[in-house]
Amino acid sequence: MSESLHVVCTHCHAVNRVPALRIDDAPTCGRCQQPLFQGLPVALDGTHFDKHLKGDLPLVVDFWAPWCGPCKTMAPQFAAAAQQLEPHMRLAKIDTEAEQALGARFGIRSIPTMVLFHNGRELARKSGALATRDIVAWARSVLK
């Protein structure tokens, strides 16, 4: 692990350098003073996605749509997974109806689909609604 991590704020999208040994100490954003971690997925759009993708934290993205029943079923499970995985991973949601270009860019063919990125690269993907424990186990297993 490097000496410091570049963590993108979920509020103002500023990049913050956080000492790796202090990641568990509830760091706040240097620009907006908001907590960097709240145990909730962040809704991303095309404007801010690449900035979060380039951060040092692994990024687990739930590609979903508001009309999708399984997506609605998985939403609280994904939120609960964020509580367990932060601050060592960032969880994000992308509405494929509103952000069709991002869905096309990553070849999303079915929803919900989770994609785990690290260092700007896709490491794994999994389609279908999952329970919290399965989301957490999958994300951790990819990074082992």
C-alpha positions in Angstrom: 0.0 0.0 0.0 1.3 3.4 -0.9 2.0 6.1 1.8 -1.0 8.1 0.8 -4.2 7.5 -1.2 -6.0 9.8 -3.6 -9.6 9.8 -2.4 -12.3 11.7 -4.4 -14.9 13.5 -2.3 -18.4 12.3 -3.0 -19.8 15.9 -2.4 -17.5 18.3 -4.3 -15.5 15.7 -6.3 -12.2 17.2 -5.1 -9.2 14.8 -5.0 -7.9 14.5 -1.4 -4.6 12.9 -0.4 -5.2 10.7 2.7 -2.4 8.9 4.6 -3.1 5.2 4.1 -2.7 4.6 7.8 -5.4 7.2 8.5 -8.0 6.0 6.1 -10.1 4.5 9.0 -10.0 7.8 10.9 -13.0 9.4 9.3 -11.1 11.9 7.0 -12.8 15.0 5.7 -12.5 16.8 2.4 -9.9 19.5 2.3 -12.1 21.6 0.0 -15.7 21.3 1.3 -15.0 19.8 4.8 -17.5 17.0 4.3 -16.8 13.4 5.4 -15.0 11.5 2.6 -16.9 8.3 3.7 -20.5 8.0 4.8 -21.1 4.3 4.2 -23.4 5.1 1.3 -23.1 4.6 -2.5 -22.5 7.7 -4.5 -24.6 8.5 -7.5 -22.2 9.2 -10.4 -22.8 10.8 -13.8 -20.7 11.1 -16.9 -19.2 14.3 -15.6 -17.7 12.9 -12.4 -17.3 9.2 -13.2 -13.7 9.3 -14.6 -12.4 11.3 -11.6 -13.7 8.6 -9.2 -12.4 5.8 -11.6 -8.9 7.3 -11.3 -8.9 7.5 -7.5 -6.8 5.0 -5.5 -9.8 3.2 -4.0 -11.3 0.2 -5.7 -14.6 1.3 -7.2 -17.6 -1.0 -7.2 -20.3 0.3 -9.6 -23.9 -0.8 -9.7 -25.3 -0.1 -13.2 -29.1 0.0 -12.8 -32.3 1.6 -14.1 -35.3 3.1 -12.3 -37.7 0.8 -14.1 -35.8 -2.4 -13.2 -37.5 -4.5 -10.4 -34.3 -6.5 -9.5 -32.4 -3.2 -9.4 -34.9 -1.8 -6.8 -34.6 -5.0 -4.8 -30.8 -4.8 -4.8 -30.6 -1.1 -4.0 -30.8 -1.5 -0.1 -28.5 -4.5 -0.3 -25.9 -2.4 -2.2 -26.3 0.4 0.3 -25.7 -2.0 3.2 -22.6 -3.4 1.4 -21.2 0.2 1.3 -21.4 0.4 5.1 -19.2 -2.8 5.2 -16.8 -2.0 2.4 -16.0 1.6 3.0 -13.5 3.2 3.5 -11.4 0.5 1.7 -13.6 0.6 -1.4 -15.9 3.2 -2.9 -19.4 2.0 -4.0 -21.2 4.0 -6.7 -24.4 3.8 -8.7 -24.9 4.7 -12.3 -28.5 5.1 -13.7 -28.2 3.7 -17.2 -31.3 5.5 -18.3 -29.9 8.9 -17.5 -26.3 7.9 -18.4 -26.7 5.8 -21.5 -23.2 6.7 -22.7 -21.6 5.1 -19.7 -23.7 2.0 -20.0 -22.6 1.7 -23.7 -19.0 2.5 -22.9 -18.8 -0.5 -20.5 -21.0 -2.8 -22.6 -23.7 -3.2 -20.0 -26.2 -5.6 -21.5 -28.3 -6.5 -18.5 -29.1 -4.9 -15.2 -28.3 -4.8 -12.4 -24.6 -5.3 -13.3 -21.8 -4.6 -10.8 -18.4 -3.8 -12.1 -15.3 -3.6 -9.9 -12.6 -1.2 -11.1 -9.2 -0.6 -9.6 -6.4 1.7 -10.9 -8.7 2.7 -13.8 -9.2 -0.9 -15.1 -12.1 -3.2 -14.9 -11.2 -6.3 -12.8 -14.5 -8.1 -12.7 -18.3 -7.9 -13.3 -21.3 -9.7 -12.0 -24.9 -9.5 -13.2 -28.1 -10.0 -11.3 -29.4 -8.9 -7.9 -27.4 -10.0 -4.9 -27.8 -10.0 -1.2 -25.5 -7.8 0.9 -23.3 -10.7 2.1 -22.8 -11.8 -1.6 -21.9 -8.3 -2.8 -19.3 -8.0 0.0 -17.9 -11.5 -0.5 -17.7 -10.9 -4.3 -15.9 -7.5 -4.0 -13.4 -8.8 -1.5 -12.7 -12.0 -3.4 -11.9 -10.0 -6.6 -9.2 -8.0 -4.7 -7.5 -10.9 -3.0 
